Amino acid sequence: MIFDNFVVGRIDNSVLTSIAVTPSPATAAVGSYVQFTATGTYTDGSTANISNSATWSSSNPSVATVNATGLAYGANGGTVTVTAASGTASGMATLTVNPSITPKVTFTGAPPSAPYNGTFTVTATTNAPVMPTLTGTAGVCSAGAVTGTPAKASAVVTMLSGAGTCTLTANWAAGGGYSAAGSLAQQTTALKVASTTKITSNTPNPSTLQHAVSISFAAAGTGAGPTGSVTVTVSTGESCTGTLASGTGTCSITFSSRGSRTLTARYAGDSNFNGSTSAGVSQTVNSPTVSLTPTSINYGNVKQGTTVTKAETIANTGTGALINFSWSITGTNASEYTVSSTTCGTPPATLNPGASCVINVTFQPNAAGTQTASLKLTDNATTSPQTVGLTGTGK
């Protein structure tokens, strides 16, 4: 037992006689720390800090714990005895852990409703020295960085959708002698916002019968802008639908009747935007008119093995272009006739208003008797197909 009070680090014959633990009494809030110091007194009257070599203990670890260097932590309200021992010497201090204080908190600022891409500011307050954490409903709203002080913290909330409910939650953790405050919540209903729709072009205008008109449109709004589709309707009953990409789109309509009409674009809306309708835009559709000269061709008597060529003149006397214009020989004796040349171009050809062209048809009989066929013309005129009767007699 002669070595019971020997202290590591001392090389003389002094013996530890007592230990004083300070501070005593000590107080701490729940969740906070207190550093105790153990001071040893020796037989020669000297003293030394033996906090790192003493053995520390708490009389009730559920109230407070103490580590190997004398640092105590207040876990729950109550009073404990903190002991530092070395050999047969020991010292004690009283530690009172004060129960946590229930904080006062408020959370305000969220409106009953807010539009897509709109913002508003919420404010959280507490008498505890703790900043709140703020969260919003994923996909509906987001809370920005929390700024300010615990007494008045704030964040800007951005609405990410025009549908659903934004639930904002504020939480305060325990700290500074205050217990956790739990959470407070506010709710804001997301609202769709207005959109605008317009027809940006309709080309060609005027157009001709059976020629596709390309219609471009745009739908606009705040933020990322509208998505979905736009339907173009016509006062004469036709319609087409196109999908928006970055707020714009196209569709086309082919008209089968002449005259003026009105085009209107209607955006149906999506989860963020209400629908909208454009102003009317005028579209004129012109019609070609086919004039044939002559209306039939008679080759008369032609000796077998010889040829006779006659011309057919096609004129466009209408207001629209004659398009998809092609020709062929049809009928009972079609093999006796051929299109030998033309100034009409290569099918499908186009004949503009006021223009004309010639198709030369050659008759070469290979048998005796009357040979009949037709020059058949197809195009976008309302009279299509047109026919020119071909008659010849082989001798």
Secondary structure as UniProt FT lines:
FT   TURN            2..5
FT   TURN            8..9
FT   STRAND          16..22
FT   STRAND          26..29
FT   TURN            30..31
FT   STRAND          33..35
FT   STRAND          37..42
FT   TURN            43..44
FT   STRAND          47..49
FT   TURN            51..53
FT   STRAND          55..58
FT   TURN            61..63
FT   STRAND          64..66
FT   TURN            68..69
FT   STRAND          71..74
FT   STRAND          78..86
FT   TURN            87..88
FT   STRAND          89..98
FT   STRAND          105..108
FT   STRAND          113..115
FT   TURN            116..117
FT   STRAND          119..126
FT   STRAND          133..135
FT   TURN            138..140
FT   STRAND          141..143
FT   STRAND          147..149
FT   TURN            150..151
FT   STRAND          152..159
FT   STRAND          165..172
FT   TURN            176..177
FT   STRAND          182..191
FT   STRAND          196..203
FT   STRAND          207..208
FT   TURN            209..210
FT   STRAND          212..220
FT   TURN            223..224
FT   STRAND          229..234
FT   TURN            235..236
FT   STRAND          239..243
FT   TURN            246..247
FT   STRAND          248..254
FT   STRAND          259..267
FT   STRAND          276..277
FT   STRAND          281..286
FT   STRAND          290..293
FT   STRAND          296..302
FT   TURN            304..305
FT   STRAND          308..316
FT   STRAND          322..330
FT   TURN            332..333
FT   HELIX           334..336
FT   STRAND          337..342
FT   STRAND          349..351
FT   TURN            353..354
FT   STRAND          356..363
FT   STRAND          369..378
FT   TURN            382..383
FT   STRAND          386..394
//
